[in-house]
Amino acid sequence: MQKVPFLLTLGEPAGIGPDCVLLAYQDLPHLFADIVIVAKPCWLSQRAAQLHVDVQIRRCEEDFKRDTLLPALWVFDPTNDMGRDVVAGKPSALEAEAVIHCIRVAAEKSLAGTGAGVITAPIEKAILRDAGFDFPGHTEFLADIAGVERVVMMLASKALRVALLTTHVALADVPKLLSKEETMSILRITYTSMQSLMGLPQPRLALCGLNPHAGEQGHFGREEIEILTPALLALEKEGITVDGPHPADTLFSSEFRQQYDAIMCCYHDQGLIPLKTLSFGDAVNVTLGLPFIRTSVDHGTALTRAGTGDIRYTSLVAAIEMAQDFQRQASMQQGGSL
């Protein structure tokens, strides 16, 4: 029986999304056995010609039936649109609606169970906003499609996992976005998702303080006293233990981070600076709390490198492997196959 495939979207077709897929497939074709790319085939064929990558690109229909014995990249095109020339490194507003539609279809198919989940390459947000994309990024768009009020952004690598209480917001807005209830909700989602997707019966979590020295008993801010600590005490009563809040300047040292399965961070750069310092190019962006698996690369569109072949595809490989690991873990817990 043919496995339900993961659905991979290319993101910005003028960026390195197509390059990563083509070069990864060239070296690791087995990795794509259960992958269907939701995209215009020309986004791949044009870049393959530019990169001199010899690859068979085959179309499948929306039931995703395909002959997996044939060595090929399988593509489903939901756009019903004539292919336009895409110039590497030069995003075009003419393709923006198709990019958005491909992401939407991949999510909807995953919701319906005909896709195992969504794996995404990076988008060029400014171009999409001009086409009516009113979301900070993939994460919020997918949550809206799924009808989910809260999701959690996690970045994960072999060295470190971090999850965020706030994501793409101005640093000045972070304190007013923190609340006891929101903190509890995000920690809850993180804890239960790590149980179901990562096979950790009791995930070991730690929380960074917002302020220097975790506020130093209120001298540098009271968020730790008035918001974060009350949230952790309330979760303790639910059976969810989270250490902290701890000073962020020591929590990421090798001695401390090895004690935890994930570190919760109050704002974007608090988590992503240590994560990318340790694992840039090898980390995976995971959305927790969706009713389907979603992983993504940890980098942007890298427009200046598109079409040059001078890229690393390691984050895409890690995103595919992590999605497949999550699928196996969820299947084991359900006692069946996905």
Phi and psi in degrees as GROMACS dihedral restraints (atoms count N, CA, C in turn):
[ dihedral_restraints ]
;  ai    aj    ak    al  type     phi  dphi    fc
    3     4     5     6     1   -70.6    20    10
    4     5     6     7     1   133.9    20    10
    6     7     8     9     1   -72.5    20    10
    7     8     9    10     1   148.9    20    10
    9    10    11    12     1   -66.7    20    10
   10    11    12    13     1   127.0    20    10
   12    13    14    15     1   -84.1    20    10
   13    14    15    16     1   154.0    20    10
   15    16    17    18     1   -76.3    20    10
   16    17    18    19     1   146.9    20    10
   18    19    20    21     1  -107.6    20    10
   19    20    21    22     1   120.5    20    10
   21    22    23    24     1  -108.9    20    10
   22    23    24    25     1   126.3    20    10
   24    25    26    27     1  -105.9    20    10
   25    26    27    28     1   145.6    20    10
   27    28    29    30     1   -85.8    20    10
   28    29    30    31     1    -9.8    20    10
   30    31    32    33     1    68.2    20    10
   31    32    33    34     1  -140.9    20    10
   33    34    35    36     1   -68.4    20    10
   34    35    36    37     1   114.8    20    10
   36    37    38    39     1   -67.3    20    10
   37    38    39    40     1   -18.8    20    10
   39    40    41    42     1   -86.9    20    10
   40    41    42    43     1    -5.5    20    10
   42    43    44    45     1   -92.5    20    10
   43    44    45    46     1  -160.6    20    10
   45    46    47    48     1   -90.6    20    10
   46    47    48    49     1     5.2    20    10
   48    49    50    51     1   -54.9    20    10
   49    50    51    52     1   -53.8    20    10
   51    52    53    54     1   -60.0    20    10
   52    53    54    55     1   -38.3    20    10
   54    55    56    57     1   -61.1    20    10
   55    56    57    58     1   -46.6    20    10
   57    58    59    60     1   -59.4    20    10
   58    59    60    61     1   -44.7    20    10
   60    61    62    63     1   -63.0    20    10
   61    62    63    64     1   -49.4    20    10
   63    64    65    66     1   -64.4    20    10
   64    65    66    67     1   -45.0    20    10
   66    67    68    69     1   -72.8    20    10
   67    68    69    70     1   -34.9    20    10
   69    70    71    72     1   -66.1    20    10
   70    71    72    73     1   -42.4    20    10
   72    73    74    75     1   -63.8    20    10
   73    74    75    76     1   -40.0    20    10
   75    76    77    78     1   -58.7    20    10
   76    77    78    79     1   -38.4    20    10
   78    79    80    81     1   -92.3    20    10
   79    80    81    82     1   -30.4    20    10
   81    82    83    84     1  -133.6    20    10
   82    83    84    85     1    62.3    20    10
   84    85    86    87     1   -61.3    20    10
   85    86    87    88     1   -31.0    20    10
   87    88    89    90     1   -61.0    20    10
   88    89    90    91     1   -26.4    20    10
   90    91    92    93     1   -65.7    20    10
   91    92    93    94     1   -21.5    20    10
   93    94    95    96     1  -101.5    20    10
   94    95    96    97     1    12.7    20    10
   96    97    98    99     1   -60.7    20    10
   97    98    99   100     1   -34.4    20    10
   99   100   101   102     1  -117.6    20    10
  100   101   102   103     1    40.6    20    10
  102   103   104   105     1  -122.7    20    10
  103   104   105   106     1   133.9    20    10
  105   106   107   108     1  -118.2    20    10
  106   107   108   109     1   130.0    20    10
  108   109   110   111     1   -90.6    20    10
  109   110   111   112     1   125.4    20    10
  111   112   113   114     1   -96.2    20    10
  112   113   114   115     1   103.6    20    10
  114   115   116   117     1  -172.8    20    10
  115   116   117   118     1   169.0    20    10
  117   118   119   120     1   -74.0    20    10
  118   119   120   121     1   128.8    20    10
  120   121   122   123     1   -56.8    20    10
  121   122   123   124     1   -31.3    20    10
  123   124   125   126     1   -65.3    20    10
  124   125   126   127     1   -25.2    20    10
  126   127   128   129     1   -61.3    20    10
  127   128   129   130     1   -32.8    20    10
  129   130   131   132     1   -87.5    20    10
  130   131   132   133     1   -44.4    20    10
  132   133   134   135     1   -64.4    20    10
  133   134   135   136     1   -40.3    20    10
  135   136   137   138     1   -64.4    20    10
  136   137   138   139     1   -42.1    20    10
  138   139   140   141     1   -71.4    20    10
  139   140   141   142     1   -35.3    20    10
  141   142   143   144     1   -61.0    20    10
  142   143   144   145     1   -41.0    20    10
  144   145   146   147     1   -64.6    20    10
  145   146   147   148     1   -40.0    20    10
  147   148   149   150     1   -66.6    20    10
  148   149   150   151     1   -37.1    20    10
  150   151   152   153     1   -89.5    20    10
  151   152   153   154     1    -4.0    20    10
  153   154   155   156     1    59.6    20    10
  154   155   156   157     1    43.0    20    10
  156   157   158   159     1   -99.6    20    10
  157   158   159   160     1   122.5    20    10
  159   160   161   162     1   -88.1    20    10
  160   161   162   163     1   106.2    20    10
  162   163   164   165     1  -143.5    20    10
  163   164   165   166     1   141.1    20    10
  165   166   167   168     1   -87.5    20    10
  166   167   168   169     1   125.0    20    10
  168   169   170   171     1  -111.8    20    10
  169   170   171   172     1   115.6    20    10
  171   172   173   174     1  -117.1    20    10
  172   173   174   175     1   143.4    20    10
  174   175   176   177     1   -89.7    20    10
  175   176   177   178     1   145.6    20    10
  177   178   179   180     1  -127.4    20    10
  178   179   180   181     1   163.6    20    10
  180   181   182   183     1   -89.5    20    10
  181   182   183   184     1  -177.1    20    10
  183   184   185   186     1   -72.7    20    10
  184   185   186   187     1    -8.1    20    10
  186   187   188   189     1   -83.2    20    10
  187   188   189   190     1    -6.8    20    10
  189   190   191   192     1    64.1    20    10
  190   191   192   193     1    20.9    20    10
  192   193   194   195     1   -69.9    20    10
  193   194   195   196     1   134.7    20    10
  195   196   197   198     1  -155.2    20    10
  196   197   198   199     1   152.5    20    10
  198   199   200   201     1   -86.9    20    10
  199   200   201   202     1    97.3    20    10
  201   202   203   204     1   -72.1    20    10
  202   203   204   205     1    -6.7    20    10
  204   205   206   207     1   -78.1    20    10
  205   206   207   208     1   -18.2    20    10
  207   208   209   210     1   -82.5    20    10
  208   209   210   211     1   126.6    20    10
  210   211   212   213     1   -72.7    20    10
  211   212   213   214     1   107.4    20    10
  213   214   215   216     1  -163.0    20    10
  214   215   216   217     1   158.2    20    10
  216   217   218   219     1   -89.7    20    10
  217   218   219   220     1   121.0    20    10
  219   220   221   222     1   -93.1    20    10
  220   221   222   223     1   131.6    20    10
  222   223   224   225     1  -128.1    20    10
  223   224   225   226     1   133.7    20    10
  225   226   227   228     1  -111.9    20    10
  226   227   228   229     1   124.4    20    10
  228   229   230   231     1  -107.3    20    10
  229   230   231   232     1   104.5    20    10
  231   232   233   234     1   -88.7    20    10
  232   233   234   235     1     2.7    20    10
  234   235   236   237     1   -86.4    20    10
  235   236   237   238     1   -21.5    20    10
  237   238   239   240     1    50.4    20    10
  238   239   240   241     1    41.8    20    10
  240   241   242   243     1  -126.1    20    10
  241   242   243   244     1   143.3    20    10
  243   244   245   246     1   -66.5    20    10
  244   245   246   247     1   139.8    20    10
  246   247   248   249     1   -70.1    20    10
  247   248   249   250     1   135.4    20    10
  249   250   251   252     1  -106.9    20    10
  250   251   252   253     1   156.1    20    10
  252   253   254   255     1   -67.6    20    10
  253   254   255   256     1   129.8    20    10
  255   256   257   258     1  -110.6    20    10
  256   257   258   259     1   124.4    20    10
  258   259   260   261     1   -93.1    20    10
  259   260   261   262     1   120.9    20    10
  261   262   263   264     1   -55.6    20    10
  262   263   264   265     1   129.6    20    10
  264   265   266   267     1    88.2    20    10
  265   266   267   268     1    -4.2    20    10
  267   268   269   270     1  -129.2    20    10
  268   269   270   271     1    87.8    20    10
  270   271   272   273     1   -59.7    20    10
  271   272   273   274     1   145.3    20    10
  273   274   275   276     1  -122.5    20    10
  274   275   276   277     1   133.5    20    10
  276   277   278   279     1   -63.2    20    10
  277   278   279   280     1   -20.3    20    10
  279   280   281   282     1   -65.8    20    10
  280   281   282   283     1   -23.6    20    10
  282   283   284   285     1   -98.3    20    10
  283   284   285   286     1    -4.5    20    10
  285   286   287   288     1   -60.5    20    10
  286   287   288   289     1   -46.3    20    10
  288   289   290   291     1   -62.7    20    10
  289   290   291   292     1   -37.2    20    10
  291   292   293   294     1   -66.1    20    10
  292   293   294   295     1   -39.5    20    10
  294   295   296   297     1   -60.3    20    10
  295   296   297   298     1   -48.2    20    10
  297   298   299   300     1   -61.4    20    10
  298   299   300   301     1   -44.0    20    10
  300   301   302   303     1   -63.7    20    10
  301   302   303   304     1   -39.9    20    10
  303   304   305   306     1   -62.1    20    10
  304   305   306   307     1   -41.8    20    10
  306   307   308   309     1   -64.4    20    10
  307   308   309   310     1   -44.0    20    10
  309   310   311   312     1   -61.1    20    10
  310   311   312   313     1   -45.5    20    10
  312   313   314   315     1   -64.3    20    10
  313   314   315   316     1   -42.3    20    10
  315   316   317   318     1   -59.9    20    10
  316   317   318   319     1   -41.2    20    10
  318   319   320   321     1   -67.9    20    10
  319   320   321   322     1   -44.0    20    10
  321   322   323   324     1   -65.2    20    10
  322   323   324   325     1   -38.8    20    10
  324   325   326   327     1   -66.2    20    10
  325   326   327   328     1   -36.7    20    10
  327   328   329   330     1   -69.2    20    10
  328   329   330   331     1   -38.2    20    10
  330   331   332   333     1   -60.8    20    10
  331   332   333   334     1   -37.9    20    10
  333   334   335   336     1   -78.6    20    10
  334   335   336   337     1   -10.2    20    10
  336   337   338   339     1    90.9    20    10
  337   338   339   340     1    -1.6    20    10
  339   340   341   342     1   -84.4    20    10
  340   341   342   343     1   -11.0    20    10
  342   343   344   345     1  -120.7    20    10
  343   344   345   346     1   144.9    20    10
  345   346   347   348     1   -78.9    20    10
  346   347   348   349     1   -16.0    20    10
  348   349   350   351     1   157.5    20    10
  349   350   351   352     1  -179.5    20    10
  351   352   353   354     1  -119.3    20    10
  352   353   354   355     1   132.6    20    10
  354   355   356   357     1  -118.7    20    10
  355   356   357   358     1   125.7    20    10
  357   358   359   360     1  -119.0    20    10
  358   359   360   361     1   141.2    20    10
  360   361   362   363     1   -94.5    20    10
  361   362   363   364     1   165.4    20    10
  363   364   365   366     1   -72.7    20    10
  364   365   366   367     1   145.3    20    10
  366   367   368   369     1  -101.3    20    10
  367   368   369   370     1   159.7    20    10
  369   370   371   372     1  -100.8    20    10
  370   371   372   373     1    97.6    20    10
  372   373   374   375     1   -64.1    20    10
  373   374   375   376     1   -36.0    20    10
  375   376   377   378     1   -62.1    20    10
  376   377   378   379     1   -40.2    20    10
  378   379   380   381     1   -65.8    20    10
  379   380   381   382     1   -41.6    20    10
  381   382   383   384     1   -69.4    20    10
  382   383   384   385     1   -35.6    20    10
  384   385   386   387     1   -61.5    20    10
  385   386   387   388     1   -36.0    20    10
  387   388   389   390     1   -66.1    20    10
  388   389   390   391     1   -19.3    20    10
  390   391   392   393     1   -98.8    20    10
  391   392   393   394     1    12.1    20    10
  393   394   395   396     1    95.7    20    10
  394   395   396   397     1    14.0    20    10
  396   397   398   399     1   -81.8    20    10
  397   398   399   400     1    99.6    20    10
  399   400   401   402     1   -99.8    20    10
  400   401   402   403     1    52.3    20    10
  402   403   404   405     1  -138.3    20    10
  403   404   405   406     1   149.1    20    10
  405   406   407   408     1   -62.6    20    10
  406   407   408   409     1   -28.3    20    10
  408   409   410   411     1  -177.7    20    10
  409   410   411   412     1  -170.3    20    10
  411   412   413   414     1   -53.1    20    10
  412   413   414   415     1   -46.4    20    10
  414   415   416   417     1   -55.0    20    10
  415   416   417   418     1   -50.0    20    10
  417   418   419   420     1   -71.0    20    10
  418   419   420   421     1   -34.6    20    10
  420   421   422   423     1   -64.4    20    10
  421   422   423   424     1   -46.1    20    10
  423   424   425   426     1   -65.6    20    10
  424   425   426   427     1   -38.1    20    10
  426   427   428   429     1   -62.4    20    10
  427   428   429   430     1   -40.1    20    10
  429   430   431   432     1   -64.5    20    10
  430   431   432   433     1   -43.6    20    10
  432   433   434   435     1   -61.6    20    10
  433   434   435   436     1   -41.0    20    10
  435   436   437   438     1   -78.8    20    10
  436   437   438   439     1    -9.8    20    10
  438   439   440   441     1    70.6    20    10
  439   440   441   442     1    31.6    20    10
  441   442   443   444     1  -103.5    20    10
  442   443   444   445     1   129.5    20    10
  444   445   446   447     1   -73.2    20    10
  445   446   447   448     1   -41.4    20    10
  447   448   449   450     1  -128.8    20    10
  448   449   450   451     1   133.4    20    10
  450   451   452   453     1  -130.5    20    10
  451   452   453   454     1   168.3    20    10
  453   454   455   456     1  -124.3    20    10
  454   455   456   457     1   133.5    20    10
  456   457   458   459     1   -92.3    20    10
  457   458   459   460     1   118.3    20    10
  459   460   461   462     1  -119.9    20    10
  460   461   462   463     1   139.0    20    10
  462   463   464   465     1  -111.2    20    10
  463   464   465   466     1   128.6    20    10
  465   466   467   468     1  -133.4    20    10
  466   467   468   469     1   139.4    20    10
  468   469   470   471     1  -143.1    20    10
  469   470   471   472     1  -179.7    20    10
  471   472   473   474     1   -67.5    20    10
  472   473   474   475     1   -24.7    20    10
  474   475   476   477     1   -89.7    20    10
  475   476   477   478     1   -27.7    20    10
  477   478   479   480     1  -165.1    20    10
  478   479   480   481     1   145.0    20    10
  480   481   482   483     1  -121.6    20    10
  481   482   483   484     1   133.2    20    10
  483   484   485   486     1  -128.1    20    10
  484   485   486   487     1   145.2    20    10
  486   487   488   489     1  -129.8    20    10
  487   488   489   490     1   151.0    20    10
  489   490   491   492     1  -114.5    20    10
  490   491   492   493     1   136.1    20    10
  492   493   494   495     1   -77.9    20    10
  493   494   495   496     1   -32.7    20    10
  495   496   497   498     1  -131.5    20    10
  496   497   498   499     1   156.4    20    10
  498   499   500   501     1  -119.4    20    10
  499   500   501   502     1  -104.5    20    10
  501   502   503   504     1   -92.0    20    10
  502   503   504   505     1    76.8    20    10
  504   505   506   507     1  -137.4    20    10
  505   506   507   508     1   158.7    20    10
  507   508   509   510     1   -63.4    20    10
  508   509   510   511     1   143.2    20    10
  510   511   512   513     1   -57.9    20    10
  511   512   513   514     1   -35.4    20    10
  513   514   515   516     1   -64.0    20    10
  514   515   516   517     1   -22.0    20    10
  516   517   518   519     1   -89.4    20    10
  517   518   519   520     1   -12.5    20    10
  519   520   521   522     1   -59.2    20    10
  520   521   522   523     1   -49.8    20    10
  522   523   524   525     1   -56.3    20    10
  523   524   525   526     1   -39.7    20    10
  525   526   527   528     1   -78.2    20    10
  526   527   528   529     1   -13.5    20    10
  528   529   530   531     1   -87.2    20    10
  529   530   531   532     1   -15.9    20    10
  531   532   533   534     1   -79.6    20    10
  532   533   534   535     1   135.8    20    10
  534   535   536   537     1  -147.8    20    10
  535   536   537   538     1   160.6    20    10
  537   538   539   540     1   -59.6    20    10
  538   539   540   541     1   -46.5    20    10
  540   541   542   543     1   -65.4    20    10
  541   542   543   544     1   -44.7    20    10
  543   544   545   546     1   -65.3    20    10
  544   545   546   547     1   -40.8    20    10
  546   547   548   549     1   -61.4    20    10
  547   548   549   550     1   -44.3    20    10
  549   550   551   552     1   -62.2    20    10
  550   551   552   553     1   -43.5    20    10
  552   553   554   555     1   -62.1    20    10
  553   554   555   556     1   -45.5    20    10
  555   556   557   558     1   -67.3    20    10
  556   557   558   559     1   -40.6    20    10
  558   559   560   561     1   -66.0    20    10
  559   560   561   562     1   -37.4    20    10
  561   562   563   564     1   -62.1    20    10
  562   563   564   565     1   -48.9    20    10
  564   565   566   567     1   -60.4    20    10
  565   566   567   568     1   -43.2    20    10
  567   568   569   570     1   -62.1    20    10
  568   569   570   571     1   -46.5    20    10
  570   571   572   573     1   -61.8    20    10
  571   572   573   574     1   -51.3    20    10
  573   574   575   576     1   -69.8    20    10
  574   575   576   577     1   -34.1    20    10
  576   577   578   579     1   -68.0    20    10
  577   578   579   580     1   -37.2    20    10
  579   580   581   582     1   -68.8    20    10
  580   581   582   583     1   -29.2    20    10
  582   583   584   585     1   -66.5    20    10
  583   584   585   586     1   -49.2    20    10
  585   586   587   588     1   -78.6    20    10
  586   587   588   589     1   -36.1    20    10
  588   589   590   591     1   -96.3    20    10
  589   590   591   592     1   -26.9    20    10
  591   592   593   594     1  -113.7    20    10
  592   593   594   595     1    -1.2    20    10
  594   595   596   597     1    67.3    20    10
  595   596   597   598     1    32.8    20    10
  597   598   599   600     1  -106.0    20    10
  598   599   600   601     1   104.7    20    10
  600   601   602   603     1   -59.5    20    10
  601   602   603   604     1   -38.5    20    10
  603   604   605   606     1  -134.6    20    10
  604   605   606   607     1    83.0    20    10
  606   607   608   609     1   -57.2    20    10
  607   608   609   610     1   137.8    20    10
  609   610   611   612     1   -93.7    20    10
  610   611   612   613     1   109.8    20    10
  612   613   614   615     1  -115.1    20    10
  613   614   615   616     1   146.6    20    10
  615   616   617   618     1  -130.6    20    10
  616   617   618   619     1   148.8    20    10
  618   619   620   621     1  -115.6    20    10
  619   620   621   622     1   128.8    20    10
  621   622   623   624     1   -75.8    20    10
  622   623   624   625     1   144.3    20    10
  624   625   626   627     1   -71.7    20    10
  625   626   627   628     1   159.4    20    10
  627   628   629   630     1   -76.3    20    10
  628   629   630   631     1   -41.1    20    10
  630   631   632   633     1   -98.1    20    10
  631   632   633   634     1   163.7    20    10
  633   634   635   636     1   -54.1    20    10
  634   635   636   637     1   136.5    20    10
  636   637   638   639     1    58.3    20    10
  637   638   639   640     1    29.5    20    10
  639   640   641   642     1    52.5    20    10
  640   641   642   643     1    37.9    20    10
  642   643   644   645     1    87.5    20    10
  643   644   645   646     1   -16.0    20    10
  645   646   647   648     1    44.9    20    10
  646   647   648   649     1    62.0    20    10
  648   649   650   651     1    56.2    20    10
  649   650   651   652     1    37.8    20    10
  651   652   653   654     1    91.7    20    10
  652   653   654   655     1    -4.2    20    10
  654   655   656   657     1   -72.5    20    10
  655   656   657   658     1   -28.2    20    10
  657   658   659   660     1  -114.7    20    10
  658   659   660   661     1    24.2    20    10
  660   661   662   663     1   131.2    20    10
  661   662   663   664     1   151.7    20    10
  663   664   665   666     1  -112.0    20    10
  664   665   666   667     1     7.7    20    10
  666   667   668   669     1   -61.6    20    10
  667   668   669   670     1   -36.5    20    10
  669   670   671   672     1   -63.9    20    10
  670   671   672   673     1   -39.9    20    10
  672   673   674   675     1   -76.8    20    10
  673   674   675   676     1   -41.4    20    10
  675   676   677   678     1   -94.6    20    10
  676   677   678   679     1   -19.9    20    10
  678   679   680   681     1  -123.2    20    10
  679   680   681   682     1   -57.5    20    10
  681   682   683   684     1   -71.4    20    10
  682   683   684   685     1   -50.0    20    10
  684   685   686   687     1   -62.7    20    10
  685   686   687   688     1   -45.2    20    10
  687   688   689   690     1   -57.8    20    10
  688   689   690   691     1   -36.0    20    10
  690   691   692   693     1   -64.6    20    10
  691   692   693   694     1   -42.7    20    10
  693   694   695   696     1   -67.1    20    10
  694   695   696   697     1   -38.2    20    10
  696   697   698   699     1   -65.8    20    10
  697   698   699   700     1   -38.6    20    10
  699   700   701   702     1   -67.9    20    10
  700   701   702   703     1   -39.5    20    10
  702   703   704   705     1   -66.7    20    10
  703   704   705   706     1   -33.4    20    10
  705   706   707   708     1   -56.9    20    10
  706   707   708   709     1   -36.5    20    10
  708   709   710   711     1   -69.3    20    10
  709   710   711   712     1   -21.0    20    10
  711   712   713   714     1   -89.6    20    10
  712   713   714   715     1    -1.8    20    10
  714   715   716   717     1    89.5    20    10
  715   716   717   718     1    12.6    20    10
  717   718   719   720     1  -108.7    20    10
  718   719   720   721     1   113.1    20    10
  720   721   722   723     1   -99.5    20    10
  721   722   723   724     1   125.5    20    10
  723   724   725   726     1  -130.4    20    10
  724   725   726   727     1   123.3    20    10
  726   727   728   729     1   -75.9    20    10
  727   728   729   730     1   146.2    20    10
  729   730   731   732     1   128.1    20    10
  730   731   732   733     1  -165.3    20    10
  732   733   734   735     1   -71.8    20    10
  733   734   735   736     1   137.0    20    10
  735   736   737   738     1  -108.5    20    10
  736   737   738   739     1   154.0    20    10
  738   739   740   741     1   -61.0    20    10
  739   740   741   742     1   129.8    20    10
  741   742   743   744     1   -68.3    20    10
  742   743   744   745     1   -24.1    20    10
  744   745   746   747     1   -72.9    20    10
  745   746   747   748     1   -14.1    20    10
  747   748   749   750     1  -114.2    20    10
  748   749   750   751     1   -20.7    20    10
  750   751   752   753     1   -65.5    20    10
  751   752   753   754     1   -26.2    20    10
  753   754   755   756     1   -92.6    20    10
  754   755   756   757     1     3.8    20    10
  756   757   758   759     1   -65.6    20    10
  757   758   759   760     1   154.6    20    10
  759   760   761   762     1   -58.2    20    10
  760   761   762   763     1   -35.7    20    10
  762   763   764   765     1   -62.4    20    10
  763   764   765   766     1   -43.2    20    10
  765   766   767   768     1   -86.2    20    10
  766   767   768   769     1   -40.9    20    10
  768   769   770   771     1   -66.9    20    10
  769   770   771   772     1   -26.1    20    10
  771   772   773   774     1   -70.2    20    10
  772   773   774   775     1   -12.6    20    10
  774   775   776   777     1   -81.9    20    10
  775   776   777   778     1    -7.8    20    10
  777   778   779   780     1  -128.6    20    10
  778   779   780   781     1   150.9    20    10
  780   781   782   783     1   -83.1    20    10
  781   782   783   784     1   -24.7    20    10
  783   784   785   786     1  -159.3    20    10
  784   785   786   787     1   150.9    20    10
  786   787   788   789     1  -116.1    20    10
  787   788   789   790     1   126.7    20    10
  789   790   791   792     1   -88.5    20    10
  790   791   792   793     1   133.4    20    10
  792   793   794   795     1  -122.8    20    10
  793   794   795   796     1   147.5    20    10
  795   796   797   798     1   -78.4    20    10
  796   797   798   799     1   -25.3    20    10
  798   799   800   801     1  -149.8    20    10
  799   800   801   802     1   166.2    20    10
  801   802   803   804     1   -50.6    20    10
  802   803   804   805     1   -60.7    20    10
  804   805   806   807     1   -72.3    20    10
  805   806   807   808     1   -21.1    20    10
  807   808   809   810     1   -60.6    20    10
  808   809   810   811     1   -35.1    20    10
  810   811   812   813     1   -94.5    20    10
  811   812   813   814     1   -37.8    20    10
  813   814   815   816     1   -79.2    20    10
  814   815   816   817     1   -25.1    20    10
  816   817   818   819     1   -64.6    20    10
  817   818   819   820     1   -52.1    20    10
  819   820   821   822     1   -65.3    20    10
  820   821   822   823     1   -37.5    20    10
  822   823   824   825     1   -61.8    20    10
  823   824   825   826     1   -48.5    20    10
  825   826   827   828     1   -75.5    20    10
  826   827   828   829     1   -25.0    20    10
  828   829   830   831     1   -63.9    20    10
  829   830   831   832     1   -40.0    20    10
  831   832   833   834     1   -82.9    20    10
  832   833   834   835     1   -32.3    20    10
  834   835   836   837     1  -142.0    20    10
  835   836   837   838     1    28.5    20    10
  837   838   839   840     1   -60.8    20    10
  838   839   840   841     1   131.2    20    10
  840   841   842   843     1    88.4    20    10
  841   842   843   844     1    -8.3    20    10
  843   844   845   846     1  -124.5    20    10
  844   845   846   847     1     1.7    20    10
  846   847   848   849     1   -94.0    20    10
  847   848   849   850     1   166.6    20    10
  849   850   851   852     1  -130.4    20    10
  850   851   852   853     1   136.4    20    10
  852   853   854   855     1   -89.5    20    10
  853   854   855   856     1   121.9    20    10
  855   856   857   858     1  -118.9    20    10
  856   857   858   859     1   134.7    20    10
  858   859   860   861     1  -100.5    20    10
  859   860   861   862     1   115.5    20    10
  861   862   863   864     1   -95.5    20    10
  862   863   864   865     1   143.0    20    10
  864   865   866   867     1   102.1    20    10
  865   866   867   868     1    -6.3    20    10
  867   868   869   870     1   -80.0    20    10
  868   869   870   871     1   157.2    20    10
  870   871   872   873     1   -80.9    20    10
  871   872   873   874     1    11.5    20    10
  873   874   875   876     1  -147.0    20    10
  874   875   876   877     1   163.5    20    10
  876   877   878   879     1   -74.5    20    10
  877   878   879   880     1   135.7    20    10
  879   880   881   882     1  -140.0    20    10
  880   881   882   883     1   123.5    20    10
  882   883   884   885     1  -127.8    20    10
  883   884   885   886     1   160.9    20    10
  885   886   887   888     1  -152.7    20    10
  886   887   888   889     1   165.7    20    10
  888   889   890   891     1   -70.9    20    10
  889   890   891   892     1   165.5    20    10
  891   892   893   894     1  -102.8    20    10
  892   893   894   895     1    15.9    20    10
  894   895   896   897     1  -130.8    20    10
  895   896   897   898     1   174.0    20    10
  897   898   899   900     1   -94.5    20    10
  898   899   900   901     1  -162.8    20    10
  900   901   902   903     1   -76.8    20    10
  901   902   903   904     1   -19.9    20    10
  903   904   905   906     1    46.0    20    10
  904   905   906   907     1    56.6    20    10
  906   907   908   909     1   -56.9    20    10
  907   908   909   910     1   -36.1    20    10
  909   910   911   912     1   -69.5    20    10
  910   911   912   913     1   -16.5    20    10
  912   913   914   915     1  -102.5    20    10
  913   914   915   916     1    -9.5    20    10
  915   916   917   918     1   -60.9    20    10
  916   917   918   919     1   132.5    20    10
  918   919   920   921     1    81.9    20    10
  919   920   921   922     1    -1.7    20    10
  921   922   923   924     1   -93.2    20    10
  922   923   924   925     1   -23.0    20    10
  924   925   926   927     1    82.9    20    10
  925   926   927   928     1    -5.5    20    10
  927   928   929   930     1   -91.8    20    10
  928   929   930   931     1    69.4    20    10
  930   931   932   933     1  -140.3    20    10
  931   932   933   934     1   165.3    20    10
  933   934   935   936     1  -112.0    20    10
  934   935   936   937     1   133.3    20    10
  936   937   938   939     1  -105.2    20    10
  937   938   939   940     1    14.0    20    10
  939   940   941   942     1   -62.7    20    10
  940   941   942   943     1   -34.8    20    10
  942   943   944   945     1   -68.4    20    10
  943   944   945   946     1   -36.5    20    10
  945   946   947   948     1   -64.5    20    10
  946   947   948   949     1   -43.8    20    10
  948   949   950   951     1   -59.6    20    10
  949   950   951   952     1   -44.4    20    10
  951   952   953   954     1   -62.6    20    10
  952   953   954   955     1   -38.4    20    10
  954   955   956   957     1   -65.7    20    10
  955   956   957   958     1   -40.5    20    10
  957   958   959   960     1   -66.2    20    10
  958   959   960   961     1   -47.7    20    10
  960   961   962   963     1   -63.8    20    10
  961   962   963   964     1   -38.7    20    10
  963   964   965   966     1   -67.4    20    10
  964   965   966   967     1   -41.3    20    10
  966   967   968   969     1   -60.1    20    10
  967   968   969   970     1   -42.6    20    10
  969   970   971   972     1   -66.8    20    10
  970   971   972   973     1   -37.7    20    10
  972   973   974   975     1   -62.9    20    10
  973   974   975   976     1   -44.1    20    10
  975   976   977   978     1   -59.6    20    10
  976   977   978   979     1   -42.1    20    10
  978   979   980   981     1   -62.2    20    10
  979   980   981   982     1   -44.6    20    10
  981   982   983   984     1   -63.0    20    10
  982   983   984   985     1   -42.9    20    10
  984   985   986   987     1   -64.0    20    10
  985   986   987   988     1   -44.8    20    10
  987   988   989   990     1   -63.3    20    10
  988   989   990   991     1   -37.8    20    10
  990   991   992   993     1   -64.9    20    10
  991   992   993   994     1   -42.1    20    10
  993   994   995   996     1   -61.5    20    10
  994   995   996   997     1   -41.0    20    10
  996   997   998   999     1   -69.8    20    10
  997   998   999  1000     1   -30.6    20    10
  999  1000  1001  1002     1   -87.1    20    10
 1000  1001  1002  1003     1    -9.2    20    10
 1002  1003  1004  1005     1    71.9    20    10
 1003  1004  1005  1006     1    25.9    20    10
 1005  1006  1007  1008     1  -149.6    20    10
 1006  1007  1008  1009     1  -156.2    20    10
 1008  1009  1010  1011     1  -122.3    20    10
 1009  1010  1011  1012     1   145.2    20    10
